[in-house]
Amino acid sequence: MRLQILFLFFLFSISFTSISQEMQEGFTYLETGKYAKAEVFFKEILQEFPTNKTARLCYGRAVGLSGNSNKALNLFTSLLKDYPTDFEVKLNYAEALLWDKKYDEAKEFYQKLVAEDAQSFPALLGYANTLSNLKEYENALMYVDKALAVLPGNANALVSKKYMRLGLASTKVTDLKYGEAEAILKENFESFENDKETLLNLANLYLISNQTEKAKETYKTIGLNPENKFTSLNGIALAFHLDGDEKMALETSEKAMALLTDKTDADFIKQTKERYIQALIWNKKYKLAKNEIDALFENTDKPENWMYSLRATLNIYKSDFKKSVADYNLILEKDSASFDGNLGKANALKALGYYKEAYKSAENTLSFYEKQKDASNFIISLDKVFTPYVEATTSYSYDNGDNEANSYIATANVPLSIRLAIFGTYNYRETSNPINNLKATTNIASFGLSYQLLNNVVFRGSLGTIKSESEAAIYNQLLIESSLNIKPFKLQNLELGYRREVQNFNAELLDREIVMNNYIVNYSLSTNFKLGWFSQYYFTDQSDANQRNLLFTSLYYNILEKPSLKAGINYQYITFKDQVPTIYFSPNSFNAVEVFFNIIKTEGEAKNKALFYDLTAAIGLQYIDEDAKQSTYRVQGKLGYRFSERSIINVYGLQSNIASATAAGFTYTEFGLRFQWFFLKSPLYKRKD
């Protein structure tokens, strides 16, 4: 009997060895990544040996690694039923769950495997990869380190660890923890020196966090490998753009374009042409950019989304927002999750005055790209437009006719919805003149609303009262102000207004109770070639039976963008029906011409805990009736500080000897202090409490 058992064991060993040798070819296919051949091979083996566990395992792996994860999972589920305690079968079943993206089930199953054998390298690495797929990166890193403790230096585990760090760093970037993300990424260089994927993530981190110099250096490191020269130059060009140096952005992009050949990879050609066209747009070379974009569309029957995105961007810069929206819609038809499509459309809709739709597009962006910085900042900036605020201003003014005034103004603006806002103003003003010993005080209170009638039409109106008190007179007068702000065409703004006010420059004029009915037209035109034009016309009908016509027009040229620097020429014409020079400045003919320079960094451009400013200087000539020409000057400035997103403060000053600057035609000086505070963190319609 014992001899029979030994003989049967000998026969089984020969049979097993024979089958193993027969399957060696299939093992080689699996090891070399020829999964389709392995699948065919082991399928044939199973026709001859349908119950062979090894063949079934290898066939399942070949099927799964070929991309048919669901079929592989079914095969390993069947194997597990046949071999419920076999650890190798369990490992393959767990891996099949990973292939089929059943990460929660895989996590639960791997936990059992690790508990069963805490030193199993495949179990530890599989569990770590599962946690990584579930974005539990910190736990994933802990378990991959345990796997590396079992097999130090294992290449697969090190690669997995690299991607876990990339994932963890990405979450840190999303949470604005840039320093932590940077440290995590740099850990990858311990095992993968100058790893391209890590360097790209690091460069992107620097771009997002506005560390443009570090971004440039990182892209230069990427470019040390000649195969990455296009990635390097295109990245450096973008960094220059974010740094505000558009000229260098274009020069760098032109270098990349010069390196393109017929043998260049198609992806690099696309990326380089895209960056070059963007650089042309950033430099306002719109005609060249349009020619390049037109050529892209002419050379294909099936335009890609990046081409539509370039055309939409060009039209955004040219303020042709309707065309931009049309292109973004085409992008979203093909890819509803497109970042450029959703956020680009949001920007275009905002510019067109479709605020509700702009919110929706930005929120769509965040639904696909959680916490994305640009989309989040877009919503924050749009929220601010509709967030209530209060503003306080105090000022002191005087002229060389010894008129003095102190003014205190408090304003509140409360948007109730995207379309409707209410506002109120209170102004207390004291005026005096020691020469004629006149003093007067005024109290002005007004309340109003603004309402968006159409996307490009806004109505604004207010009613108020002024109470004037002096030794000579006490009276009340009604104040009215209304306007329609219209954007009739792209790059154009038109305002039609009416204002009823009382002449309150000095105490003497207040005593005369002169009511002014002003009919106002303002028109501005911008261009895509740096020229701008603004014109203003006033017709004033006064209660003293006098009438005034005032025309002001300004032609200017934008020299620089950052900071904004412009220069231009202003012309002003004033005429009164009646001349009453002893009471107020009322020439039959007044003409003034001046050239001016203006440099400005707006409140909106200033970051938190940063300065903003506005300085204008002008010189010119004025002609009053038949008098000889007179030289004029005007200097005005503003310097402010942004404490936070919710509060700013600034001082301002003005001095001018232009006759129209005051009602009496004297040299005039004013300076003051202004404080603005957004007393709520968000719009009223978004508050939950």
C-alpha positions as CSV (number, residue, x, y, z in Angstrom):
1,M,0.0,0.0,0.0
2,R,2.8,2.4,0.9
3,L,4.5,1.6,-2.5
4,Q,1.3,2.4,-4.3
5,I,1.0,5.8,-2.6
6,L,4.6,6.7,-3.4
7,F,4.0,5.7,-7.0
8,L,0.9,7.9,-7.3
9,F,2.7,10.8,-5.8
10,F,5.5,10.3,-8.3
11,L,3.1,10.3,-11.2
12,F,1.4,13.5,-9.8
13,S,4.8,15.3,-9.5
14,I,5.7,14.4,-13.1
15,S,2.2,15.6,-14.2
16,F,2.5,18.9,-12.3
17,T,6.1,19.5,-13.5
18,S,4.9,18.8,-17.1
19,I,2.0,21.3,-16.8
20,S,4.2,24.0,-15.2
21,Q,6.7,23.7,-17.9
22,E,3.9,23.8,-20.5
23,M,2.6,27.1,-18.9
24,Q,6.0,28.8,-18.8
25,E,5.3,30.5,-22.1
26,G,2.2,32.0,-20.6
27,F,4.1,33.1,-17.5
28,T,6.5,35.0,-19.8
29,Y,3.6,36.7,-21.6
30,L,2.3,38.0,-18.2
31,E,5.7,39.1,-17.0
32,T,6.4,41.0,-20.2
33,G,3.0,42.7,-20.3
34,K,1.6,40.8,-23.3
35,Y,-1.7,40.3,-21.7
36,A,-3.8,39.5,-24.8
37,K,-1.5,36.7,-25.8
38,A,-1.5,35.5,-22.2
39,E,-5.3,35.4,-22.2
40,V,-5.4,33.3,-25.3
41,F,-2.7,31.0,-24.1
42,F,-4.2,30.2,-20.7
43,K,-7.7,29.9,-22.2
44,E,-6.3,27.0,-24.3
45,I,-4.6,25.5,-21.2
46,L,-7.9,25.5,-19.4
47,Q,-9.6,23.6,-22.2
48,E,-7.2,20.8,-21.4
49,F,-7.0,21.3,-17.7
50,P,-10.2,23.1,-16.6
51,T,-9.6,22.7,-12.9
52,N,-6.0,23.7,-12.7
53,K,-5.8,26.4,-10.1
54,T,-2.6,28.0,-11.4
55,A,-4.0,28.2,-15.0
56,R,-7.3,29.7,-13.6
57,L,-5.3,32.3,-11.7
58,C,-3.2,33.3,-14.6
59,Y,-6.1,33.4,-17.0
60,G,-8.0,35.7,-14.6
61,R,-5.0,38.0,-14.3
62,A,-4.6,38.1,-18.1
63,V,-8.2,39.0,-18.5
64,G,-8.1,41.7,-15.9
65,L,-4.9,43.2,-17.0
66,S,-6.2,43.3,-20.6
67,G,-8.9,45.6,-19.4
68,N,-11.9,43.3,-18.8
69,S,-12.1,43.9,-15.1
70,N,-15.6,42.7,-14.6
71,K,-15.0,39.3,-16.2
72,A,-11.8,38.9,-14.2
73,L,-13.7,39.6,-11.0
74,N,-16.2,36.9,-11.9
75,L,-13.4,34.5,-12.5
76,F,-11.8,35.2,-9.2
77,T,-15.1,35.1,-7.4
78,S,-15.6,31.6,-8.7
79,L,-12.0,30.6,-7.7
80,L,-12.6,32.0,-4.2
81,K,-15.7,29.8,-3.9
82,D,-13.6,26.8,-4.8
83,Y,-10.6,27.8,-2.6
84,P,-12.0,29.9,0.2
85,T,-8.9,29.6,2.4
86,D,-6.2,29.9,-0.2
87,F,-4.3,33.2,0.5
88,E,-3.1,33.5,-3.1
89,V,-6.6,33.3,-4.4
90,K,-7.7,35.9,-1.9
91,L,-5.0,38.3,-3.0
92,N,-6.0,38.0,-6.6
93,Y,-9.7,38.4,-5.8
94,A,-8.8,41.6,-3.8
95,E,-6.8,42.9,-6.7
96,A,-9.7,42.2,-9.1
97,L,-11.9,44.4,-6.9
98,L,-9.3,47.1,-7.4
99,W,-9.3,46.6,-11.2
100,D,-13.1,46.9,-11.2
101,K,-12.9,50.1,-9.1
102,K,-14.9,48.6,-6.2
103,Y,-12.7,50.4,-3.8
104,D,-14.9,50.2,-0.7
105,E,-15.2,46.4,-1.1
106,A,-11.5,46.1,-1.7
107,K,-10.7,48.1,1.4
108,E,-12.8,45.8,3.6
109,F,-11.3,42.7,2.0
110,Y,-7.7,43.9,2.2
111,Q,-8.2,44.7,5.9
112,K,-8.9,41.0,6.5
113,L,-5.9,39.9,4.5
114,V,-3.6,42.3,6.4
115,A,-5.0,41.0,9.6
116,E,-4.4,37.4,8.4
117,D,-0.8,38.1,7.4
118,A,0.7,41.4,8.5
119,Q,3.9,40.6,6.7
120,S,2.4,39.9,3.3
121,F,3.9,42.4,0.9
122,P,1.1,42.0,-1.8
123,A,-1.6,42.4,0.9
124,L,0.1,45.5,2.4
125,L,0.8,47.1,-1.0
126,G,-2.7,46.3,-2.3
127,Y,-4.3,47.8,0.8
128,A,-2.1,50.9,0.4
129,N,-3.2,51.3,-3.3
130,T,-6.8,50.8,-2.3
131,L,-6.6,53.6,0.3
132,S,-4.9,55.8,-2.3
133,N,-7.7,55.2,-4.7
134,L,-10.1,56.3,-1.9
135,K,-8.0,59.4,-1.5
136,E,-7.0,58.4,2.0
137,Y,-3.5,59.3,1.2
138,E,-2.0,59.6,4.7
139,N,-3.2,56.0,5.7
140,A,-2.0,54.8,2.2
141,L,1.5,56.2,2.9
142,M,1.6,54.4,6.3
143,Y,0.8,51.0,4.7
144,V,3.1,51.4,1.7
145,D,5.9,52.1,4.2
146,K,4.9,48.8,6.0
147,A,5.2,47.1,2.6
148,L,8.6,48.6,2.0
149,A,9.7,47.4,5.4
150,V,8.9,43.9,4.2
151,L,10.6,44.4,0.8
152,P,12.9,47.4,1.1
153,G,13.5,49.3,-2.2
154,N,10.7,47.5,-4.1
155,A,10.2,49.4,-7.3
156,N,6.4,48.9,-7.5
157,A,6.0,50.1,-3.9
158,L,8.2,53.2,-4.5
159,V,6.2,54.1,-7.6
160,S,2.9,53.7,-5.6
161,K,4.3,55.9,-2.9
162,K,5.2,58.6,-5.4
163,Y,1.7,58.8,-6.7
164,M,0.3,58.8,-3.1
165,R,2.5,61.8,-2.4
166,L,1.2,63.5,-5.6
167,G,-2.3,62.9,-4.5
168,L,-1.8,64.1,-0.9
169,A,0.0,67.2,-2.2
170,S,-2.9,67.9,-4.5
171,T,-5.3,67.9,-1.5
172,K,-3.1,70.3,0.4
173,V,-3.0,72.7,-2.6
174,T,-6.8,72.5,-2.7
175,D,-6.9,73.4,1.0
176,L,-4.4,76.3,0.3
177,K,-1.7,74.6,2.4
178,Y,1.0,75.4,-0.1
179,G,4.0,75.0,2.2
180,E,2.9,71.5,3.3
181,A,2.2,70.5,-0.3
182,E,5.7,71.7,-1.4
183,A,7.4,69.6,1.4
184,I,5.5,66.5,0.4
185,L,6.3,66.8,-3.3
186,K,10.0,67.3,-2.6
187,E,10.1,64.0,-0.6
188,N,9.6,62.3,-4.0
189,F,13.1,63.4,-5.1
190,E,14.6,61.1,-2.5
191,S,13.7,58.1,-4.6
192,F,13.1,59.8,-8.0
193,E,15.6,62.6,-8.7
194,N,14.1,65.4,-10.8
195,D,11.0,63.2,-11.5
196,K,9.1,65.0,-14.3
197,E,5.6,64.4,-12.8
198,T,6.7,65.7,-9.5
199,L,8.4,68.7,-11.0
200,L,5.2,69.5,-13.0
201,N,3.1,69.3,-9.9
202,L,5.6,71.5,-8.0
203,A,5.6,74.1,-10.8
204,N,1.8,74.1,-10.8
205,L,1.8,74.7,-7.1
206,Y,4.1,77.7,-7.5
207,L,1.9,79.1,-10.2
208,I,-1.3,78.7,-8.1
209,S,0.4,80.3,-5.1
210,N,1.9,83.2,-7.2
211,Q,5.5,82.1,-6.6
212,T,6.3,82.8,-10.2
213,E,10.1,82.9,-9.8
214,K,10.1,79.4,-8.2
215,A,7.8,78.3,-11.0
216,K,10.3,79.5,-13.6
217,E,13.2,77.8,-11.9
218,T,11.2,74.5,-11.7
219,Y,10.4,74.7,-15.4
220,K,14.1,75.3,-16.2
221,T,14.9,72.1,-14.2
222,I,12.3,70.2,-16.3
223,G,14.0,71.6,-19.4
224,L,17.4,70.1,-18.5
225,N,16.1,67.0,-20.2
226,P,16.0,67.9,-23.9
227,E,12.8,65.8,-24.4
228,N,11.0,68.3,-22.1
229,K,12.1,71.5,-23.8
230,F,8.6,72.4,-25.0
231,T,7.0,71.7,-21.6
232,S,9.7,73.9,-20.0
233,L,9.4,76.9,-22.4
234,N,5.6,76.8,-22.4
235,G,5.5,76.8,-18.6
236,I,8.0,79.6,-18.3
237,A,5.9,81.7,-20.7
238,L,2.9,81.2,-18.5
239,A,4.9,82.1,-15.4
240,F,5.9,85.4,-17.1
241,H,2.3,86.1,-17.9
242,L,1.2,85.6,-14.3
243,D,4.0,87.8,-13.3
244,G,2.6,90.6,-15.5
245,D,5.5,90.5,-18.0
246,E,3.6,89.9,-21.2
247,K,6.6,90.8,-23.4
248,M,8.8,88.1,-21.9
249,A,5.9,85.7,-22.1
250,L,5.7,86.2,-25.9
251,E,9.5,86.1,-26.4
252,T,9.7,82.8,-24.5
253,S,6.8,81.4,-26.5
254,E,8.4,82.4,-29.7
255,K,11.5,80.5,-28.7
256,A,9.4,77.4,-28.3
257,M,7.7,78.0,-31.7
258,A,11.1,78.3,-33.4
259,L,12.0,74.8,-32.2
260,L,9.0,73.1,-33.8
261,T,9.7,70.7,-36.7
262,D,7.8,68.2,-38.8
263,K,9.1,65.5,-36.4
264,T,7.8,67.2,-33.2
265,D,5.3,65.2,-31.3
266,A,1.7,66.3,-32.1
267,D,0.9,67.0,-28.4
268,F,3.9,69.3,-28.1
269,I,2.9,71.1,-31.3
270,K,-0.6,71.7,-29.9
271,Q,0.6,72.9,-26.5
272,T,3.2,75.2,-28.1
273,K,0.8,76.8,-30.6
274,E,-1.8,77.2,-27.9
275,R,0.6,79.0,-25.6
276,Y,1.9,81.2,-28.5
277,I,-1.6,82.3,-29.4
278,Q,-2.4,83.0,-25.8
279,A,0.8,85.1,-25.6
280,L,-0.3,87.1,-28.6
281,I,-3.6,87.8,-26.9
282,W,-1.9,88.8,-23.7
283,N,0.1,91.3,-25.7
284,K,-3.0,92.6,-27.4
285,K,-1.8,91.5,-30.8
286,Y,-5.3,90.5,-31.7
287,K,-5.0,90.5,-35.5
288,L,-2.0,88.1,-35.4
289,A,-3.8,85.9,-32.8
290,K,-7.0,85.8,-35.0
291,N,-4.9,84.8,-38.1
292,E,-3.3,81.9,-36.1
293,I,-6.7,80.8,-34.8
294,D,-8.3,81.0,-38.2
295,A,-5.5,78.8,-39.6
296,L,-6.2,76.2,-36.9
297,F,-9.9,76.0,-37.9
298,E,-9.1,76.0,-41.7
299,N,-6.7,73.0,-41.3
300,T,-9.2,70.7,-39.7
301,D,-12.7,69.3,-40.3
302,K,-13.2,68.6,-36.6
303,P,-12.2,71.6,-34.4
304,E,-11.1,70.6,-30.9
305,N,-12.2,72.3,-27.7
306,W,-8.8,74.0,-27.2
307,M,-9.3,75.8,-30.5
308,Y,-12.8,77.0,-29.4
309,S,-11.2,78.1,-26.1
310,L,-8.6,80.2,-27.8
311,R,-11.2,81.9,-29.9
312,A,-13.4,82.5,-26.9
313,T,-10.4,84.0,-25.0
314,L,-9.6,86.3,-27.9
315,N,-13.1,87.6,-27.9
316,I,-13.1,88.0,-24.1
317,Y,-10.1,90.3,-24.5
318,K,-11.8,92.2,-27.3
319,S,-14.9,92.5,-25.1
320,D,-17.0,90.6,-27.7
321,F,-18.6,88.5,-24.9
322,K,-21.5,87.2,-26.9
323,K,-19.2,85.4,-29.3
324,S,-17.2,84.1,-26.3
325,V,-20.4,82.6,-24.8
326,A,-21.2,80.9,-28.1
327,D,-17.8,79.2,-28.3
328,Y,-17.9,78.2,-24.6
329,N,-21.3,76.6,-25.3
330,L,-19.8,74.6,-28.2
331,I,-17.1,73.4,-25.8
332,L,-19.6,72.3,-23.2
333,E,-21.7,70.4,-25.7
334,K,-18.7,68.2,-26.3
335,D,-17.5,68.1,-22.7
336,S,-19.8,69.3,-19.9
337,A,-17.0,69.0,-17.4
338,S,-14.6,71.3,-19.3
339,F,-12.9,73.7,-16.9
340,D,-12.3,76.3,-19.6
341,G,-15.8,76.0,-20.9
342,N,-17.5,76.5,-17.5
343,L,-15.4,79.1,-15.9
344,G,-14.8,81.0,-19.2
345,K,-18.5,81.1,-19.7
346,A,-19.0,82.4,-16.2
347,N,-16.6,85.3,-16.9
348,A,-18.3,86.2,-20.2
349,L,-21.7,86.1,-18.6
350,K,-20.6,88.3,-15.8
351,A,-19.3,90.9,-18.3
352,L,-22.6,90.8,-20.1
353,G,-24.6,91.4,-16.9
354,Y,-26.1,87.9,-16.6
355,Y,-25.1,87.5,-13.0
356,K,-27.4,84.6,-12.1
357,E,-26.2,82.5,-15.1
358,A,-22.6,83.5,-14.2
359,Y,-23.0,82.1,-10.7
360,K,-24.4,78.9,-12.2
361,S,-21.5,78.4,-14.5
362,A,-18.9,79.0,-11.8
363,E,-20.8,76.6,-9.5
364,N,-20.8,74.0,-12.3
365,T,-17.0,74.4,-12.4
366,L,-16.7,73.6,-8.7
367,S,-19.0,70.6,-9.0
368,F,-16.3,69.1,-11.3
369,Y,-13.3,70.7,-9.7
370,E,-13.9,70.8,-5.9
371,K,-12.4,73.9,-4.2
372,Q,-10.7,75.0,-7.4
373,K,-9.0,78.3,-6.6
374,D,-10.0,80.4,-9.8
375,A,-13.6,79.3,-9.6
376,S,-13.8,79.9,-5.9
377,N,-12.2,83.4,-6.3
378,F,-14.6,84.2,-9.1
379,I,-17.6,83.5,-6.8
380,I,-16.0,85.5,-4.0
381,S,-15.5,88.5,-6.3
382,L,-19.1,88.3,-7.6
383,D,-20.4,87.9,-4.1
384,K,-18.6,91.1,-3.2
385,V,-20.5,93.1,-5.8
386,F,-23.7,92.2,-4.0
387,T,-22.5,92.4,-0.4
388,P,-23.8,95.3,1.8
389,Y,-21.3,97.9,2.9
390,V,-21.1,101.2,4.7
391,E,-18.7,104.1,3.8
392,A,-17.7,107.2,5.8
393,T,-15.9,110.2,4.3
394,T,-14.7,113.4,6.0
395,S,-13.1,116.3,4.1
396,Y,-11.9,119.8,4.4
397,S,-11.8,122.3,1.5
398,Y,-10.8,125.9,1.0
399,D,-10.1,128.4,-1.8
400,N,-8.2,131.6,-2.2
401,G,-11.5,133.5,-1.8
402,D,-11.4,132.4,1.9
403,N,-14.3,130.0,1.5
404,E,-13.9,127.0,3.8
405,A,-16.0,123.9,4.2
406,N,-16.0,120.8,6.4
407,S,-18.0,117.8,5.2
408,Y,-19.0,114.5,6.8
409,I,-20.7,111.8,4.7
410,A,-22.1,108.4,5.6
411,T,-23.4,106.0,3.0
412,A,-24.9,102.6,3.1
413,N,-25.5,100.3,0.2
414,V,-27.6,97.1,0.7
415,P,-28.2,94.8,-2.3
416,L,-31.3,92.8,-1.6
417,S,-30.9,90.5,-4.7
418,I,-28.9,90.3,-7.8
419,R,-31.1,92.9,-9.5
420,L,-32.2,95.1,-6.6
421,A,-30.3,97.3,-4.1
422,I,-31.3,100.0,-1.8
423,F,-29.0,102.8,-0.5
424,G,-28.9,105.8,1.7
425,T,-26.7,108.8,2.3
426,Y,-26.4,111.4,5.0
427,N,-24.2,114.5,4.5
428,Y,-23.5,117.2,7.1
429,R,-21.6,120.2,5.8
430,E,-20.4,123.4,7.3
431,T,-19.3,126.4,5.2
432,S,-17.9,129.7,6.2
433,N,-16.2,132.8,5.0
434,P,-14.5,135.1,7.5
435,I,-14.3,138.0,5.1
436,N,-18.0,138.5,4.8
437,N,-18.7,136.8,8.1
438,L,-21.1,134.3,6.6
439,K,-21.7,130.8,7.9
440,A,-24.1,128.1,6.9
441,T,-24.8,124.4,7.6
442,T,-26.5,121.9,5.5
443,N,-28.0,118.5,6.3
444,I,-28.7,116.2,3.4
445,A,-30.5,112.9,3.6
446,S,-31.4,110.7,0.7
447,F,-32.7,107.2,0.0
448,G,-32.8,105.3,-3.2
449,L,-32.7,102.1,-5.2
450,S,-31.0,100.7,-8.2
451,Y,-32.6,98.0,-10.3
452,Q,-31.2,96.0,-13.2
453,L,-34.0,96.3,-15.8
454,L,-32.1,94.3,-18.5
455,N,-28.7,92.6,-18.5
456,N,-27.3,95.9,-20.0
457,V,-29.6,98.5,-18.5
458,V,-29.6,99.6,-14.8
459,F,-31.9,102.2,-13.3
460,R,-30.8,104.2,-10.3
461,G,-32.9,106.7,-8.5
462,S,-33.1,108.5,-5.2
463,L,-35.2,111.1,-3.3
464,G,-33.9,113.3,-0.5
465,T,-34.0,116.6,1.2
466,I,-31.6,119.3,2.0
467,K,-32.0,121.6,5.0
468,S,-29.9,124.8,5.0
469,E,-29.5,127.0,8.0
470,S,-27.7,130.4,8.2
471,E,-28.3,133.7,9.9
472,A,-30.0,134.9,6.7
473,A,-32.2,132.0,5.8
474,I,-33.5,128.6,6.8
475,Y,-35.2,126.4,4.2
476,N,-35.8,122.9,2.9
477,Q,-35.6,121.7,-0.6
478,L,-36.4,118.4,-2.4
479,L,-33.5,116.6,-4.0
480,I,-34.0,114.1,-6.9
481,E,-31.5,112.0,-8.8
482,S,-32.2,109.4,-11.4
483,S,-30.2,107.7,-14.2
484,L,-30.2,105.0,-16.8
485,N,-26.9,103.2,-17.3
486,I,-26.9,101.5,-20.6
487,K,-24.3,99.4,-22.4
488,P,-25.6,99.7,-26.0
489,F,-22.7,98.0,-27.8
490,K,-19.5,96.4,-26.9
491,L,-16.8,98.7,-25.4
492,Q,-19.5,101.5,-25.0
493,N,-21.3,102.9,-22.0
494,L,-24.1,105.5,-22.1
495,E,-25.7,107.2,-19.1
496,L,-28.8,109.4,-19.2
497,G,-29.5,111.3,-16.0
498,Y,-31.4,114.0,-14.1
499,R,-30.3,115.6,-10.9
500,R,-32.1,118.2,-8.8
501,E,-29.7,119.9,-6.4
502,V,-29.1,123.1,-4.5
503,Q,-26.0,125.2,-5.2
504,N,-24.1,124.8,-1.9
505,F,-20.5,125.6,-2.6
506,N,-20.4,128.4,0.0
507,A,-22.5,130.2,2.5
508,E,-23.5,133.1,0.2
509,L,-24.8,130.8,-2.5
510,L,-26.7,128.7,0.0
511,D,-28.5,131.8,1.2
512,R,-29.7,132.5,-2.3
513,E,-31.4,129.0,-2.5
514,I,-30.5,128.4,-6.1
515,V,-32.1,125.2,-7.3
516,M,-30.3,123.5,-10.2
517,N,-32.1,121.0,-12.5
518,N,-29.3,119.1,-14.4
519,Y,-30.0,117.0,-17.4
520,I,-26.9,114.8,-18.0
521,V,-25.5,112.6,-20.8
522,N,-22.3,110.6,-20.3
523,Y,-20.8,108.5,-23.0
524,S,-17.6,106.5,-23.0
525,L,-15.9,104.4,-25.7
526,S,-13.0,102.0,-25.3
527,T,-11.1,100.4,-28.1
528,N,-8.9,97.4,-28.6
529,F,-6.0,99.6,-29.7
530,K,-5.4,101.5,-26.4
531,L,-7.4,104.6,-27.2
532,G,-10.3,105.8,-25.1
533,W,-12.8,108.6,-25.3
534,F,-15.1,110.0,-22.6
535,S,-17.7,112.8,-23.1
536,Q,-20.1,114.5,-20.8
537,Y,-22.8,117.0,-21.4
538,Y,-24.8,119.0,-18.8
539,F,-27.8,121.2,-19.4
540,T,-28.7,123.1,-16.3
541,D,-31.9,125.0,-15.7
542,Q,-31.7,127.1,-12.5
543,S,-34.3,128.6,-10.3
544,D,-32.8,132.1,-10.7
545,A,-33.8,131.9,-14.4
546,N,-30.2,131.3,-15.6
547,Q,-29.2,128.3,-17.8
548,R,-25.9,126.6,-18.2
549,N,-24.5,124.3,-21.0
550,L,-21.4,122.3,-20.1
551,L,-19.4,120.0,-22.4
552,F,-16.4,118.0,-21.3
553,T,-14.6,115.6,-23.6
554,S,-11.4,113.5,-23.0
555,L,-9.3,111.5,-25.4
556,Y,-6.7,109.3,-23.8
557,Y,-4.1,106.6,-24.6
558,N,-3.3,103.7,-22.3
559,I,0.5,103.5,-22.1
560,L,0.8,100.7,-19.6
561,E,-1.5,98.1,-18.1
562,K,0.2,97.3,-14.8
563,P,0.3,99.7,-13.2
564,S,-2.3,101.5,-15.4
565,L,-0.7,104.5,-16.9
566,K,-2.5,106.7,-19.4
567,A,-2.1,110.2,-20.9
568,G,-4.5,112.3,-22.8
569,I,-6.1,115.7,-23.6
570,N,-9.2,117.2,-22.0
571,Y,-11.4,119.9,-23.4
572,Q,-14.1,121.8,-21.5
573,Y,-16.7,124.3,-22.7
574,I,-19.1,126.2,-20.5
575,T,-21.6,128.9,-21.3
576,F,-24.3,130.6,-19.2
577,K,-27.4,132.5,-20.6
578,D,-26.9,135.3,-18.0
579,Q,-23.6,136.5,-16.6
580,V,-23.7,137.2,-12.9
581,P,-20.0,137.2,-12.0
582,T,-20.5,138.9,-8.6
583,I,-22.6,136.0,-7.4
584,Y,-21.1,132.9,-9.1
585,F,-18.8,132.0,-12.0
586,S,-21.1,132.4,-15.1
587,P,-19.1,133.3,-18.2
588,N,-20.6,133.7,-21.6
589,S,-17.9,131.5,-23.0
590,F,-15.4,129.4,-21.1
591,N,-12.9,127.2,-22.9
592,A,-10.2,125.0,-21.2
593,V,-7.7,122.6,-22.7
594,E,-5.3,120.4,-20.6
595,V,-3.0,117.5,-21.1
596,F,-2.9,115.0,-18.3
597,F,-1.1,111.9,-17.0
598,N,-2.8,109.4,-14.7
599,I,-1.2,106.4,-12.9
600,I,-3.5,104.1,-10.9
601,K,-3.6,100.8,-9.0
602,T,-7.2,100.3,-8.2
603,E,-8.7,99.0,-4.9
604,G,-9.8,95.9,-6.8
605,E,-6.2,95.2,-7.9
606,A,-4.8,95.6,-4.3
607,K,-4.3,92.4,-2.4
608,N,-5.0,92.2,1.4
609,K,-2.6,94.3,3.5
610,A,-1.4,96.2,0.4
611,L,-1.5,99.7,-0.9
612,F,-3.5,101.2,-3.8
613,Y,-3.1,104.6,-5.3
614,D,-4.3,107.0,-8.0
615,L,-2.4,110.1,-9.1
616,T,-3.3,112.6,-11.8
617,A,-1.3,115.6,-12.9
618,A,-2.5,118.1,-15.6
619,I,-1.5,121.4,-17.1
620,G,-3.3,123.5,-19.7
621,L,-4.8,126.8,-20.8
622,Q,-8.2,128.4,-20.1
623,Y,-10.0,131.2,-22.0
624,I,-12.7,133.2,-20.2
625,D,-14.8,135.4,-22.4
626,E,-12.5,138.1,-23.9
627,D,-9.9,137.8,-21.2
628,A,-6.3,136.8,-22.0
629,K,-5.5,133.1,-21.8
630,Q,-4.5,131.8,-18.4
631,S,-2.4,128.8,-17.6
632,T,-4.0,126.1,-15.5
633,Y,-2.9,123.1,-13.4
634,R,-4.6,120.3,-11.6
635,V,-3.1,117.7,-9.2
636,Q,-5.2,115.1,-7.5
637,G,-4.2,111.9,-5.7
638,K,-5.4,109.1,-3.6
639,L,-3.4,106.7,-1.4
640,G,-5.1,103.8,0.3
641,Y,-4.6,100.6,2.2
642,R,-6.6,97.4,2.1
643,F,-6.8,95.8,5.5
644,S,-8.7,92.8,4.3
645,E,-11.3,91.7,1.8
646,R,-13.9,93.6,3.9
647,S,-12.3,97.0,4.8
648,I,-10.2,99.7,3.1
649,I,-9.1,103.2,4.0
650,N,-7.7,106.0,1.9
651,V,-6.7,109.6,2.0
652,Y,-7.1,111.9,-1.0
653,G,-6.3,115.4,-2.1
654,L,-7.0,117.8,-4.9
655,Q,-5.8,121.2,-6.0
656,S,-6.8,123.1,-9.1
657,N,-6.9,126.6,-10.4
658,I,-9.2,125.8,-13.3
659,A,-12.1,128.2,-13.1
660,S,-14.8,125.6,-13.6
661,A,-13.5,123.7,-10.5
662,T,-15.6,126.0,-8.3
663,A,-18.7,128.1,-8.6
664,A,-16.7,131.3,-8.0
665,G,-13.7,130.6,-10.3
666,F,-11.1,130.5,-7.6
667,T,-8.2,128.2,-6.9
668,Y,-9.6,125.3,-5.0
669,T,-8.0,122.8,-2.5
670,E,-9.6,119.7,-0.9
671,F,-8.3,116.8,1.1
672,G,-10.1,114.1,3.0
673,L,-10.3,110.6,4.5
674,R,-12.5,107.7,3.4
675,F,-13.2,104.4,5.1
676,Q,-15.3,101.5,3.6
677,W,-16.4,98.4,5.4
678,F,-18.4,95.4,4.1
679,F,-20.3,94.7,7.3
680,L,-21.5,91.3,6.1
681,K,-19.4,88.5,4.8
682,S,-21.7,87.6,2.0
683,P,-24.8,88.8,0.1
684,L,-28.0,88.9,2.0
685,Y,-29.7,86.4,-0.3
686,K,-27.0,83.9,0.5
687,R,-27.2,84.2,4.3
688,K,-28.7,81.2,6.1
689,D,-29.2,82.7,9.5
